[in-house]
Amino acid sequence: MPEGGGLLHPLVGGTWKINDAMIEDLRSGKYGMHSSSLGAILARRLELEAGGRPAYIVDPVCVDELMPVARISGIPDMPRKSVFHALNQKAAARRVAAEMGMRIEECGFIVVHMGSGITVGAHSGGRVIDVNDALGGYGPMSPDRAGTVHAIDMINRCFSGRHTKDELEKNDHRKCWTSCASWNQ
């Protein structure tokens, strides 16, 4: 099943009961489109088939617990966003805290999710206070993302007239490894 509950408005980490407004936001793509949005939609369907037993999402990708300073990007009207692999990162932090015999609120960790996207989170007191937004292109290159690229090069590419906006979005996120494979030939 896809990770988390999907792209919703920013939420603090935890467990959230699935409701009609959440499902509408996920289906409409109001906050973006991502396969993780299917998790809550499928859970709602199972909820209805099971006679109304409540369904929940836990630590969706839209968890936002950033410190105010972590939102600073250097361009005032473009603050950094919190979209990351919250479910996996928070589960890993809780597991390690338990193995250490500590409460998560007493711990600080750097947690890395390595998958088709890579997110690196600074955890403090059970909250993720800083993290890269891999869906938005920040951070390391991964099997499904180009990673952070030089801003001037990207601006030049966008205004070259050779690509549409849709092509640029798909190319930069989905064709990264095709380009890299050609380097080794």
JOQUIMO-V117923 format. One line per field, one symbol per residue. psi: psi as a letter, one per 20 degrees, with the letter a starting at -180 (. if undefined). A space follows every 10 residues. Layout:
psi = ???
This chain:
psi = qqqajaoaqp qqqapppprg gggggghikh jrpqhhhhgh gghgghghhj kjpqqqqpmr ijpokqqhhi ipiiohjmqq qnormggggh gggggggghi kqqhiiqpqp pppobhqpqo poppkjqoiq qqnhhijqaq qrhjqhaprp ggggggghjh iiqrgggggg ghhijghggh hhhj.
